[in-house]
Amino acid sequence: MRRKNGWAVAAILVALNAFATPASAQSAYYLALSDLKTLFVTQQQYFILDTEQSVDASLNHLHITQLDTTTGAFTGEIWAPIVPPYGSIPRLTLPVTGTITVDAAVFGPSYGYGNFYQIAFSWQYTPNECETEIASYAGAITFLGYQGSGKMHAAIGGTVATEYGGCLVGGFNLGPVPFSGQLTK
């Protein structure tokens, strides 16, 4: 009788786990850098960043155009970056450099969440010899799976710190302030 109950409990746990984590989304949790290169470089999916709903969705697009699958170093571009409270960058594309770090899931309580993806990147805007703006982003990416659309769904979030400099006002720092965004194409 005990053996039957044990098998019944095990079957219920397996069924609940399958219900809670659909098979189609399971592979999304364990992406390697080569998978990320396919998403960002080959398929050209990109992030629309916002500052917690305060930025127009047509601005602040992060495109990763090259990704080293051994180090996680990447280059790309950001379209019309907006960093509060100023956000006065004209609508132009600025080069971006950064790193994505994949922290592999280890069997244990957090194993069900999959890998952890850290991202850090920065850009610099220097419109003339007297002004400069440098922004440094640090955060994480959560991959949500394909969910029937044929495109990966993901969210990005973290903080951004900005360093401003000008001939008349000197230098000052802002931040960190929150940012978040969604993966799109």
SULNORRA-V797632 format. One record per residue. N is the residue number from 1. SS is DSSP state (2 for helix, 1 for strand, 0 for the rest). NEAR is the number of other ideal C-beta (glycine too) atoms within 8 Angstrom. Layout:
BEGIN
n = <N:N>
ss = <SS:SS>
near = <NEAR:NEAR>
END
This chain:
BEGIN
n = <1:2:3:4:5:6:7:8:9:10:11:12:13:14:15:16:17:18:19:20:21:22:23:24:25:26:27:28:29:30:31:32:33:34:35:36:37:38:39:40:41:42:43:44:45:46:47:48:49:50:51:52:53:54:55:56:57:58:59:60:61:62:63:64:65:66:67:68:69:70:71:72:73:74:75:76:77:78:79:80:81:82:83:84:85:86:87:88:89:90:91:92:93:94:95:96:97:98:99:100:101:102:103:104:105:106:107:108:109:110:111:112:113:114:115:116:117:118:119:120:121:122:123:124:125:126:127:128:129:130:131:132:133:134:135:136:137:138:139:140:141:142:143:144:145:146:147:148:149:150:151:152:153:154:155:156:157:158:159:160:161:162:163:164:165:166:167:168:169:170:171:172:173:174:175:176:177:178:179:180:181:182:183:184:185>
ss = <0:2:2:2:2:2:2:2:2:2:2:2:2:2:2:2:2:2:2:2:0:0:2:2:2:2:2:2:2:2:0:0:2:2:2:2:2:2:2:2:2:2:0:0:0:1:1:1:1:1:0:0:0:0:0:0:0:0:0:0:1:1:1:1:1:1:1:0:0:0:0:0:1:1:1:1:1:1:1:0:0:0:0:0:0:0:0:0:0:0:0:0:1:1:1:1:1:1:1:1:1:1:1:0:0:0:0:0:0:0:2:2:2:0:0:1:1:1:1:1:1:1:1:1:1:1:1:1:0:0:1:1:1:1:1:1:1:1:1:1:1:1:1:1:1:0:0:0:0:0:0:0:1:1:1:1:1:1:1:1:1:1:1:1:1:1:0:0:0:1:1:1:1:1:1:1:1:1:1:1:1:1:1:1:0>
near = <4:5:6:7:8:8:8:8:8:8:8:8:8:8:8:8:8:9:6:5:9:7:6:9:12:10:8:12:12:9:12:8:12:7:8:13:11:9:12:16:11:7:9:8:10:12:11:10:14:12:13:7:5:6:11:5:6:4:11:13:11:14:11:11:9:8:13:9:7:5:5:11:9:16:10:14:10:14:11:13:13:11:14:9:4:7:8:4:12:5:6:7:7:11:8:13:9:13:10:13:8:12:8:5:12:6:4:5:4:7:9:6:7:10:10:9:14:11:15:10:13:11:12:9:10:8:4:5:3:6:9:10:13:10:13:11:13:9:12:10:11:8:12:10:13:11:8:5:6:4:10:11:12:11:11:17:9:12:11:14:11:12:12:12:8:10:5:5:6:6:7:7:8:11:9:6:11:10:15:11:13:9:13:8:6>
END
